[in-house]
Amino acid sequence: MTYNITHDKQTDIHYITVTKSNHSVTFVDFGARIQKWITPDRFGNKDNILLSPDTPEEIINDTAQFGALVGPVAGRIKEGKWNGYQFEKNNGNHHLHGGSNGWWHQFWAFDIEEHDEGTIVHFMLKDTLTDYPGPIYVKNSYKVTDDAIEMTTSCHSDSDTIVNPTNHIYFNLNGKDKQDITNHLLTIHADSILETDDETIPTGELLDVTNTGYDFRQPRLLKEALNSLPNGIDDAFLLTSEQPQIILSQPDNGRNIQLLSDRQAAVVFSTTGFATDQSVSGEKMHSQLGIAIETQELPDVVNHPHLGNIDLKKQQIKTWHTTYQFFV
């Protein structure tokens, strides 16, 4: 058996840890989270490369969605309005990440399937707690192979609705020595980003990244890019078809993560200015401690249909794939 399960009785959280080859991944049923990912560096040191809430209580109270499956719709919906429905306004005058009862804030059922090529942790949810028409049925599966986590998300609904899920994973490849992420190299195969206003609401326009701090088409040191972006990065990149679409690396210790996905875009958040009393990976959350990379369709496309479509028709099935692959 390549996995073990532990249970915290006070919060009812289950931790599922899968060990495969030279890495291990811990998942949590609250929010269908990727909680920890222990990988080696070039020196053989094994450390957690994610930002992870330290205790079950901090997971329950987490509002930053560390490693969680976010939905039904990731990102903001302007004024929380869609097709005559009024969703919860939980981000100023707008709706964010499915609301306060989003998928990231619900307990999921789970089961485990073992194969020679990998162990799969399936999380299942019947969502009746958000404002969205439904119920929406979600299956989010994580397959742990010798060098990757392969995430498959599938949705269907009893009603016409909208879905745009993502995993809100935060990386820091420094390991135990949680220096900030400015020493990382980032590559994103994207020619444009989605323009947003001063409330981070998309305008519907795409901006060319050429000669800007957002141009990561060649590997770029985050410190250098962020020097030209005083507010940091919290933007949606329109991905090209080139695979892998995103590569994050720490050149000093040799850790690399590459993302291969069939999603349209990725929201990248440099955590600039993000400071709370919440403890993650052994220290208080502070500015640029991690970088979130969230594969999804472009945010707020319900208000900009020329950019895409996140409609889910009654009994239609939609499925998406993202692979997080590590190498040293």
N, C-alpha and C positions, 0 to 999 in steps of 0.2 A: 504494500500500500504506500502511495506517495503523498498522502495527505493526512492531516489530523485536524480535529475540530475541538475548540474550547468554547465555553459558554460563561458569560458574565451574568450571574443571576440578578444582580441589582438592576441592570439596564435591559436584560434579555438579549443582549448582543451576542451573536455567534461569530467567532473568528475561524476562518478556514485557511489553513496554511498548506500550500502545495510546494513540494520540493522536487525539482527536476534538474538532473545534471549538476551544474555548479551554481545554480541560483534558486531562490525560493520566493514565492509570492503569497502574501496574506490578503484575504478578502474578508469583507464584513457584510452581513446581511442587512444592516441599516444603511440604506442608500445604495445597495449593490456596489460597494466601494472596492477599489484597489487600495488597500490600506498601507501595505509595505511591499517593497521590492528589493530584496537583498541580492546584489550582484558583485562580482569581483572587479578589482582594477588590475592594472598591468603588473602590480607588485603582489597580487594574490590576496589583498585585503578585501574582505567582504563587508559591505555596508548598505544601509538603506538609501536608495537614490530618490526617494519621494519625500515630500513634506507630509507628515502623518500626525494627526492628533494623538496625544500621548496616552490618554485614558478613555475608557468607555464613556464616561460622563462628558468628556470634551467632544467625542464623536456625536453624541446625542444633541449637544448644544451648538455644534458647529454650523455656522451660517455661511461659510466660505466654500462649502462643497468640496473639501479636500478629497480627491480621488473618487467622488461620487458619480453615479449615473444621473444626469440632469435631464429633466423633461417635465411635462410633455414637450415643451418648446424651450430650448436653450436661448439665452440672451433676452433682450428686451423686446416687448411689443408696445409700440407707441400708444399711450393712454389706455393700454390693456383692452383694446377693442378689436373684435374680429367677427364679421358676419352677423352682427346684431347681438353678439355676446359681450358682456362686460366681465373681464377677468380681474382678479384681485390686483390692486395697485400696491405693490410691495416695494417699489423702488421710486420714491417720489410720486410723480403723476403717472408712472408707467408700471408695466408688469414685467417681472424678471424671473427667469429660470423655473417657470411653472408655478410660482407663488410659494407661500410659506408651507404649503402641504405638497410641494413638488415631489417628484420621485426620489430626489436626494434626501428627503425627510420622511420616508416611509420604510417600514420593514418589508423585505422581500422573502418569499419562500425560496428554498434552494435545494438542489440535489447535485450529486457528483457522479461523473462518468469517467472511467479510466480506460485508456487505450495505450497501445505500445508507443504511439507517436506523441502522446500527450494526455494530460488530465484536464477534463472540462468541468468547470463549476458553472452550473446553470442557475440563474436567478429569475424568478417569475413573479409578476405583479399584475393584479387586476385593480386598476386605478379608478376608484370612485370618490377620492378625496379632493381632487383639484376641481377647478371651475369648468373644466373642458367637457364638451359633450362626449359621451362614451356609453358604458365603461370602455376604457382603453386597456387592452391586454398587451403586456410587454414580456418578452423573453430576452434577457441579456446574458450571453454566454462568454466566459473567459476560458480559452484553451491555453494551457501552459505547456509549451514545448521546450526543447533543449535550449533555445536561445530567444524565446519570444513569448509575449502574451497576445493572443489573437482574439479580438473582441468582435462578437457578432450580435447585433441588436435587431430584433424583429418586433413589429407592432401590427395589431389589427384592432378594430373597434366595432361596437354595435351601432354606432352613429357616425355620420359625417363629422370629421374633426380635423385637427391639425397636429402634426408631430414633427419635432426637429431635435432629437436627443443628442447628447454628447456625454463623454466622460470628462470630468473636471479635474484632471490629473495635474499635479504640480511636481516638477522635477527639480532636483538639485544633485548634480552628479559628483559633488565634492565628497559625499559620504558623511562619515561622522563629523569630520571637520567642516561644519556648515558655514563655510565662507559664502559670501553672496555670489550670485550667478553672473557677475560681470566678467569672470574669468572663463566663461563658456563661449564656444563657437557655435553659431547658429546658421543653418542653411534652410531657406524656404523657397521652394520653386513656385513663386507667385510674382506676376508682373504688376499687380494692382492691389490696393486695399479699398475697403468700403469707407467712404467719407461719413463722418458723424458730426453732430452738432455739439454744443457745450453741455448737453445732458447725455451724451454718448448714444444718441438716437440716430440711426442711419438716415442720411438724406436721400439715398437712392442713387447717388453718383459714385463712380469708381475713380480712384486717383492713381495715376502712374507712380510707381515707386522709384523710378530712375532719379539718381542724384538726391535721394532723401535718406533719412535714418531708417526707413522701412525697407531698404533694398538689401535683401538677404539671398539674392540669387547665386552669389558666391559666398563661401564660408566667411563669416564676419564676427569679430569679437564683440560681445554684447557691450562691454565697457565703451568701445569706440562708437557703437551705434547709439547708445543711450546718452552719450555726451551731447548729441545733437537733438535729443528728444527729452527735454526737461520734465515732461509729464509722464515719461515712460511709454511703454507699449500696452495698449488695451484695444486691439484692433483686429478686424476680420480680414484675412488674406485670401484672395481668390486664387485657388491652387490651379496649377497647370496639370497636365496628365503625366508629367514625368514622375517616375517612381525611383527611389523613395521621395515623397514630397517634402519631407522635413527631416533634417539631421541635427541633433544636438550633441555636442561633444565637450569633454573637458580634457584639453591636450596634456595637462600635467600628469594626470593619473591614467589616461588612456581610455576612459569610459566613453562610449558612444551609444546613443539611442537613435534609431531611425523609424519614421512613421510611414507606413504604406496604407493608403486608404482609398475608398471609392467615394468619399465625401467631397462636396463642392468647395469647401473652405475650411479654414482653421482660425479660430480666435486665439490670439497669443497675448498673454497678460504677464508683464514683467514684474508684477507686484510692487511697482514703484509707488511709494507713499502708503503702502498697506502695512499698518502697524496696529496690533491689538495685544491684549493681555493673554490671548490664547496661546497655549504651548503646543508647538509642533516640532517633532524630532528633537526634543530635549531642550528647546529654547523658545523664548517668546517670538511670535511672528513679527518680523520687521521688514522694512522696505528692501526689495530685491533679494529676499531670502530664497525665492524660488521662481520658476517660470511655468505658468500654466499653458498647455497646448491642447486645444479643444477642437477636434474635428467635427464638422457639422455642415449644414447648409447655411447660406448667408443669413445673418440675423434680420428680423423684421421684414422678411420678404412678403408677408401678408399685406404690407402697405406699399410694396414695390414689386408687383408681380412680373415686371420685365426682368427681374434678377433671379427668379426661380419660383418653386412651388413646393409647399410643405403640406398640401391637402392630403388627408387620408380618408378615402371614401369608405362608406359602410362595408365591412367585411373584406375590404382590400387589405393585402399584406404588403408591408414594406420592410425591407431588410438592408442593413448597412454593415460594412466591415472596416475595421481599423486594426492594423497590426503594429505593436510596439516591439521592435527587435533590438536586442543589445549585442554589442561586440566590443572587444578590447583590442 
